[in-house]
């Protein structure tokens, strides 16, 4: 096993192919930087720094911050020792790294470690089956009704049989209309998940879910119905709607997920992002019999975690136009995501993207992500 010797950061900013968002937020630009950690044998581990709302700093500043805050603890270290290291920072050392470096480092280290072992990441994590059931997620709150119907009809035509929509509008009739339009787009008996993004109080959530049921809509799960750390409120929702599962946890850190599980306030724990924390949270979830779902992860890297965990039932796929950043995007087939059968996670930055699409400074603005997009694209 060789040690980490160098790093590269490449910055991107481009227009999304549609307005993406939920009942609380909306955004139409992708601001992302790619962190590459290089070992002494030339292998490259890749992770991503993503800011949903604001432009990332210039590449030079990202490199300065990374070198100052993080690289001293990585240089000369073995990736496998870092991913398994247990540390307990105290005092002023308990602080996140800037710009999302912590998550990007974690992804890059797991990528490097599994490459050094010569295994696909899902196998390095203990998985045996690369196929994971996937649901089509529109991030669709800001789409018009016509765009919404077009989006989900195309997802159905591509082989998806499960669909998640954004709800939580102040007017309950709006939610009910979107549920009706979904069935018009995909057929009468789909698997439906709904996501309120904390729009409601517990009582409002209970009222809405009963209204959905009374209108003939069978909902597999309600996601984030009320505030993330209102564990008692979440438990009340779960008990009051036994016909629908409760999916939550994505906004909580590892300690918060533990409290959520111990409060018996979750049926499907939503995880994504930092792989080391996800694996720890999922081990605890298994002890309590709580199922797991993988929310959105950049370039769908979370398929490796989902393929490795027997408790993971689903992975979210939102058809985001960032595939041009890698030469080998995750493949979807008949409603399944397929983890790549190559060493590591298989989602390294493509040289064409580095050459044609990188934007070093904020002043350069946005770089087109390939041809001008249609209003809705599902590629």
Backbone torsions as a table, in degrees:
resi	resn	phi	psi	omega
1	UNK	NA	126.3	-178.9
2	UNK	-98.4	160.2	-172.6
3	UNK	-95.6	167.3	179.9
4	UNK	-76.3	132.8	-174.3
5	UNK	-119.8	-27.2	-172.4
6	UNK	-159.5	173.7	176.9
7	UNK	-147.6	159.3	173.7
8	UNK	-137.1	140.8	173.1
9	UNK	-122.1	130.4	178.3
10	UNK	-124.9	132.7	-171.0
11	UNK	-109.1	139.6	179.6
12	UNK	-133.8	149.6	172.0
13	UNK	-151.6	121.5	-178.4
14	UNK	-151.5	159.5	-178.9
15	UNK	-74.3	135.2	172.7
16	UNK	-74.0	161.6	-176.3
17	UNK	-83.2	-2.8	176.5
18	UNK	-162.7	161.6	173.1
19	UNK	-71.4	121.2	-177.6
20	UNK	-106.7	138.2	177.8
21	UNK	169.3	-171.1	-174.4
22	UNK	-141.2	-161.0	-176.6
23	UNK	-70.2	-8.7	-177.4
24	UNK	-114.6	-33.4	-171.3
25	UNK	-140.4	164.1	173.5
26	UNK	-152.3	147.4	179.4
27	UNK	-155.8	148.4	-176.2
28	UNK	-129.7	13.6	177.3
29	UNK	-126.0	140.9	174.7
30	UNK	-102.6	116.4	175.1
31	UNK	-111.3	111.3	-175.1
32	UNK	-145.4	146.2	170.9
33	UNK	-125.6	147.7	-178.2
34	UNK	-107.4	122.8	175.3
35	UNK	-97.4	127.1	175.8
36	UNK	-119.9	119.5	173.9
37	UNK	-98.7	130.4	-175.4
38	UNK	-112.2	135.2	175.0
39	UNK	-96.0	173.9	-173.2
40	UNK	-66.6	-16.5	177.0
41	UNK	-96.2	6.0	176.0
42	UNK	90.9	0.6	175.0
43	UNK	-69.0	151.4	-178.0
44	UNK	-126.5	123.6	173.5
45	UNK	-101.6	136.7	-170.5
46	UNK	-118.1	137.0	172.6
47	UNK	-141.3	170.2	-170.8
48	UNK	-130.0	138.2	173.9
49	UNK	-108.9	117.7	-173.7
50	UNK	-123.9	129.8	171.7
51	UNK	-119.5	115.2	-174.7
52	UNK	-70.1	-26.8	-166.8
53	UNK	-115.0	-25.6	-171.8
54	UNK	-133.3	154.2	176.2
55	UNK	-64.6	140.2	173.3
56	UNK	-72.6	157.2	176.7
57	UNK	-61.2	168.8	174.8
58	UNK	-55.7	152.7	-178.5
59	UNK	-57.0	-39.5	-179.5
60	UNK	-60.1	-39.1	178.7
61	UNK	-70.9	-39.3	175.9
62	UNK	-60.0	-43.5	179.0
63	UNK	-64.5	-42.7	179.0
64	UNK	-60.7	-48.0	-178.6
65	UNK	-63.4	-41.6	-179.2
66	UNK	-65.2	-44.2	-179.4
67	UNK	-63.3	-39.1	-177.3
68	UNK	-73.4	-43.6	-171.4
69	UNK	-88.6	-33.0	-164.7
70	UNK	-127.2	-37.3	-166.0
71	UNK	-68.8	-27.4	178.0
72	UNK	-59.4	-31.3	178.4
73	UNK	-86.3	-2.8	-179.5
74	UNK	-108.6	-38.0	-176.0
75	UNK	-59.0	131.0	178.0
76	UNK	80.3	2.2	-179.4
77	UNK	-98.1	153.4	174.2
78	UNK	-83.8	128.3	179.9
79	UNK	-53.4	-41.4	-176.2
80	UNK	-65.0	-34.0	179.0
81	UNK	-71.5	-32.4	-179.2
82	UNK	-72.3	-38.8	-178.1
83	UNK	-71.8	-22.1	-179.9
84	UNK	-102.1	-0.8	-177.2
85	UNK	-72.4	136.7	174.4
86	UNK	-105.6	121.9	177.6
87	UNK	-132.3	150.2	-179.9
88	UNK	-129.9	87.3	-179.0
89	UNK	-61.9	147.1	179.7
90	UNK	-122.0	157.1	171.6
91	UNK	56.0	-133.1	-177.7
92	UNK	-67.0	-10.7	177.0
93	UNK	-77.1	-10.9	179.0
94	UNK	-85.2	83.3	-179.2
95	UNK	-152.6	146.4	177.2
96	UNK	-74.6	152.4	172.0
97	UNK	-71.6	155.9	-179.0
98	UNK	-66.9	154.2	165.2
99	UNK	59.1	20.5	-179.5
100	UNK	78.3	21.1	-179.7
101	UNK	-60.2	-35.4	-175.0
102	UNK	-59.1	-46.9	180.0
103	UNK	-67.9	-41.5	-179.9
104	UNK	-63.4	-41.2	177.9
105	UNK	-61.6	-45.5	-179.4
106	UNK	-58.5	-46.6	179.2
107	UNK	-62.5	-44.2	-178.5
108	UNK	-65.8	-37.5	179.7
109	UNK	-66.7	-44.1	177.3
110	UNK	-63.0	-38.3	176.7
111	UNK	-60.9	-48.1	-179.8
112	UNK	-64.9	-45.1	-177.9
113	UNK	-60.4	-43.7	-179.3
114	UNK	-72.1	-31.3	173.3
115	UNK	-64.0	-44.6	-179.8
116	UNK	-62.7	-29.9	176.8
117	UNK	-82.4	-9.0	-179.3
118	UNK	73.3	27.5	-175.4
119	UNK	-125.8	145.6	166.2
120	UNK	-56.9	147.4	-175.3
121	UNK	-57.8	-40.8	-178.1
122	UNK	-63.3	-33.8	176.7
123	UNK	-74.0	-37.6	176.5
124	UNK	-60.6	-32.4	177.5
125	UNK	-82.1	-3.6	176.4
126	UNK	105.9	1.6	-179.0
127	UNK	-77.4	160.9	178.8
128	UNK	-127.2	-25.2	-176.9
129	UNK	-113.8	117.6	-176.1
130	UNK	-77.9	-6.4	-175.1
131	UNK	-93.4	128.5	-178.2
132	UNK	-129.0	129.7	175.8
133	UNK	-58.5	135.3	-177.3
134	UNK	-123.1	146.9	174.5
135	UNK	-116.3	145.9	179.7
136	UNK	-83.2	124.1	-176.1
137	UNK	-121.5	124.5	-174.2
138	UNK	-87.6	-17.2	-169.9
139	UNK	44.3	49.2	-152.4
140	UNK	-104.9	8.1	-171.4
141	UNK	-57.7	-33.2	-174.5
142	UNK	-95.6	3.3	175.9
143	UNK	-78.0	147.8	171.6
144	UNK	-68.0	165.5	177.6
145	UNK	-58.3	-40.6	-178.9
146	UNK	-65.6	-44.4	177.7
147	UNK	-63.3	-40.4	179.8
148	UNK	-60.7	-48.1	179.7
149	UNK	-63.8	-42.6	179.1
150	UNK	-61.4	-43.7	-178.8
151	UNK	-58.3	-53.4	-174.4
152	UNK	-74.6	-28.2	174.0
153	UNK	-63.7	-39.8	177.5
154	UNK	-67.5	-39.8	177.7
155	UNK	-61.4	-42.6	176.4
156	UNK	-60.4	-44.0	-179.4
157	UNK	-64.0	-24.6	179.4
158	UNK	-84.3	-1.5	174.8
159	UNK	107.6	2.3	178.5
160	UNK	-78.6	140.7	179.1
161	UNK	-120.5	-1.1	178.9
162	UNK	-128.8	141.2	-169.8
163	UNK	-142.4	135.8	175.6
164	UNK	-116.0	131.2	-179.9
165	UNK	-120.2	158.4	176.9
166	UNK	-89.2	131.1	177.0
167	UNK	-131.1	-165.7	-178.7
168	UNK	97.9	21.0	176.0
169	UNK	-68.8	147.1	177.4
170	UNK	-57.4	-27.3	177.9
171	UNK	-99.0	110.1	-177.8
172	UNK	-57.8	-30.0	179.2
173	UNK	-62.4	-30.3	177.2
174	UNK	-63.7	-46.6	177.6
175	UNK	-58.7	-45.9	-177.8
176	UNK	-64.2	-36.0	176.6
177	UNK	-64.6	-43.1	-179.3
178	UNK	-64.5	-37.2	176.4
179	UNK	-64.3	-40.8	177.8
180	UNK	-65.6	-42.5	179.5
181	UNK	-64.9	-34.4	177.1
182	UNK	-60.0	-46.8	179.8
183	UNK	-64.9	-33.3	175.0
184	UNK	-64.9	-33.0	-177.5
185	UNK	-80.1	-35.5	-169.7
186	UNK	-118.2	-7.1	-178.5
187	UNK	113.6	170.0	-168.3
188	UNK	-78.9	-17.0	-172.2
189	UNK	-131.9	54.9	179.2
190	UNK	-80.1	164.0	165.5
191	UNK	-82.8	120.8	-173.8
192	UNK	-117.9	131.3	167.8
193	UNK	-117.9	147.7	178.2
194	UNK	-128.6	148.9	-174.3
195	UNK	-133.3	117.7	-178.0
196	UNK	-95.6	-14.0	-179.7
197	UNK	50.0	49.7	173.4
198	UNK	64.8	26.9	-175.8
199	UNK	-71.3	-22.1	-167.0
200	UNK	-115.6	165.1	159.4
201	UNK	-82.3	166.3	177.1
202	UNK	-56.2	-42.3	-179.0
203	UNK	-66.7	-38.6	177.0
204	UNK	-63.5	-39.1	178.8
205	UNK	-62.9	-45.0	-179.4
206	UNK	-62.4	-43.6	179.3
207	UNK	-61.9	-45.9	-177.9
208	UNK	-63.8	-43.8	-177.6
209	UNK	-66.2	-36.5	174.4
210	UNK	-66.5	-37.0	178.1
211	UNK	-65.1	-39.9	177.1
212	UNK	-60.6	-45.6	-178.7
213	UNK	-64.6	-42.7	179.8
214	UNK	-62.2	-28.4	179.3
215	UNK	-84.3	1.6	175.3
216	UNK	93.3	17.6	-178.0
217	UNK	-103.3	118.7	177.7
218	UNK	-90.4	115.0	-173.4
219	UNK	-108.1	122.1	179.0
220	UNK	-65.4	-48.8	176.9
221	UNK	-148.9	152.6	168.4
222	UNK	-104.5	127.8	-176.7
223	UNK	-104.1	130.7	175.2
224	UNK	45.8	62.1	-177.8
225	UNK	-70.3	-32.3	-178.2
226	UNK	-139.9	-170.7	-172.3
227	UNK	-57.6	140.5	-171.0
228	UNK	-58.8	-34.6	-176.1
229	UNK	-104.5	13.7	173.4
230	UNK	-87.2	73.8	-172.9
231	UNK	-64.4	-37.8	177.6
232	UNK	-66.4	-42.5	177.8
233	UNK	-63.3	-41.1	177.4
234	UNK	-63.0	-40.9	178.0
235	UNK	-63.9	-38.3	177.9
236	UNK	-62.6	-42.2	177.7
237	UNK	-61.6	-45.5	-178.5
238	UNK	-59.6	-42.7	-178.1
239	UNK	-72.0	-30.5	-175.2
240	UNK	-83.7	-15.2	-179.9
241	UNK	-128.4	69.3	-176.7
242	UNK	-64.5	-13.3	-179.6
243	UNK	-84.7	-4.7	-178.7
244	UNK	-134.9	137.2	177.3
245	UNK	-80.3	157.3	178.4
246	UNK	-107.2	122.6	179.0
247	UNK	-114.6	121.4	179.8
248	UNK	-161.4	176.7	177.8
249	UNK	115.5	-12.2	-173.4
250	UNK	-64.5	-30.1	-176.4
251	UNK	-87.1	-3.4	-174.8
252	UNK	-96.8	145.8	172.5
253	UNK	-77.2	-175.7	-174.4
254	UNK	-61.2	-42.0	178.6
255	UNK	-64.5	-40.2	178.1
256	UNK	-63.8	-38.8	177.5
257	UNK	-63.3	-39.5	177.5
258	UNK	-61.3	-45.7	179.7
259	UNK	-63.7	-38.7	178.5
260	UNK	-61.0	-46.8	-178.7
261	UNK	-65.8	-44.7	-178.9
262	UNK	-64.9	-26.3	178.3
263	UNK	-80.1	-2.3	-177.2
264	UNK	55.0	43.4	-175.7
265	UNK	-113.1	26.6	-177.1
266	UNK	-155.8	142.0	173.2
267	UNK	-106.5	-43.9	173.6
268	UNK	-118.2	117.0	178.0
269	UNK	-87.2	125.8	-177.6
270	UNK	-90.0	122.6	-177.7
271	UNK	-130.9	152.2	171.0
272	UNK	-175.3	167.7	174.5
273	UNK	98.4	-114.7	-171.6
274	UNK	-73.6	111.4	-170.5
275	UNK	-61.6	-41.3	-178.1
276	UNK	-61.0	-45.2	179.1
277	UNK	-67.5	-38.0	179.0
278	UNK	-61.1	-44.9	-179.7
279	UNK	-62.5	-41.3	178.9
280	UNK	-64.8	-44.3	179.7
281	UNK	-63.3	-38.3	-178.2
282	UNK	-71.4	-33.2	174.4
283	UNK	-62.3	-42.0	178.1
284	UNK	-66.7	-41.9	178.8
285	UNK	-58.0	-39.8	-179.9
286	UNK	-63.0	-35.0	178.5
287	UNK	-63.6	-28.1	-178.6
288	UNK	-101.0	2.6	-179.2
289	UNK	71.5	25.1	180.0
290	UNK	-92.2	130.2	177.3
291	UNK	-75.2	167.3	-175.2
292	UNK	-130.8	142.1	170.5
293	UNK	-128.5	145.8	178.1
294	UNK	-96.5	114.9	174.7
295	UNK	-75.8	-169.5	-178.4
296	UNK	-60.9	130.1	170.1
297	UNK	-127.7	149.4	-174.0
298	UNK	-62.7	131.0	-176.5
299	UNK	56.4	20.5	177.8
300	UNK	59.9	32.0	178.0
301	UNK	-60.4	-23.2	179.9
302	UNK	-62.8	-11.4	177.6
303	UNK	-58.5	-31.2	179.6
304	UNK	-66.4	-41.2	177.5
305	UNK	-66.3	-45.6	-179.1
306	UNK	-60.4	-38.8	-179.6
307	UNK	-70.9	-19.6	-177.4
308	UNK	-92.9	-13.9	-172.2
309	UNK	-110.2	120.6	179.1
310	UNK	-64.9	-21.4	179.8
311	UNK	-84.1	-8.5	-175.5
312	UNK	-85.4	115.9	-175.6
313	UNK	-96.1	-27.5	-171.2
314	UNK	-146.6	155.6	166.8
315	UNK	-128.7	141.1	-178.7
316	UNK	-85.3	138.1	175.1
317	UNK	-131.5	122.6	-171.6
318	UNK	-116.2	12.6	171.5
319	UNK	54.1	50.2	-179.2
320	UNK	-91.4	144.4	-171.6
321	UNK	-87.6	67.0	174.5
322	UNK	-124.9	13.2	-178.0
323	UNK	-64.2	-22.1	-179.2
324	UNK	-66.1	-11.5	-178.7
325	UNK	-79.3	-15.4	-180.0
326	UNK	-133.1	149.9	179.2
327	UNK	-81.0	-13.9	-174.1
328	UNK	-133.8	69.8	179.4
329	UNK	-64.9	157.3	178.8
330	UNK	-59.6	136.4	-178.7
331	UNK	-94.3	140.9	176.5
332	UNK	-118.7	138.5	-175.0
333	UNK	-148.0	118.9	176.7
334	UNK	52.8	39.6	178.3
335	UNK	81.4	14.0	176.9
336	UNK	-119.8	142.5	168.5
337	UNK	-91.0	139.7	-176.0
338	UNK	-114.9	115.8	177.4
339	UNK	-68.9	134.8	-178.0
340	UNK	-62.8	140.5	-179.7
341	UNK	-97.2	57.2	178.0
342	UNK	-133.8	157.2	178.1
343	UNK	-57.9	138.1	-177.9
344	UNK	82.2	-162.8	178.6
345	UNK	-87.4	-11.3	171.9
346	UNK	76.9	14.7	-173.3
347	UNK	-120.6	39.7	179.8
348	UNK	-65.7	156.9	179.5
349	UNK	-64.5	132.7	178.8
350	UNK	-78.4	147.5	179.2
351	UNK	-66.9	-32.6	177.1
352	UNK	-63.4	-42.7	177.9
353	UNK	-63.6	-42.3	179.3
354	UNK	-61.1	-39.6	-176.2
355	UNK	-78.8	-41.5	-169.3
356	UNK	-98.8	-23.1	-168.6
357	UNK	-122.1	-8.1	-178.8
358	UNK	-66.7	143.7	178.6
359	UNK	-129.1	110.1	-172.0
360	UNK	-74.7	-31.0	-172.1
361	UNK	-129.4	157.0	175.2
362	UNK	-61.6	-36.2	-176.6
363	UNK	-63.6	-26.5	179.2
364	UNK	-70.4	-17.8	177.4
365	UNK	76.3	-142.9	-174.9
366	UNK	-98.1	146.1	174.5
367	UNK	-111.4	132.6	179.7
368	UNK	-56.9	141.3	176.8
369	UNK	-95.8	69.2	-178.0
370	UNK	83.5	-155.4	-177.9
371	UNK	-63.7	156.2	176.7
372	UNK	-55.7	130.6	-174.0
373	UNK	-76.3	151.4	167.1
374	UNK	-72.6	168.1	-180.0
375	UNK	-54.8	-38.5	175.6
376	UNK	-134.8	125.9	176.8
377	UNK	-125.4	134.8	176.6
378	UNK	-124.6	86.4	-179.3
379	UNK	-111.2	NA	NA
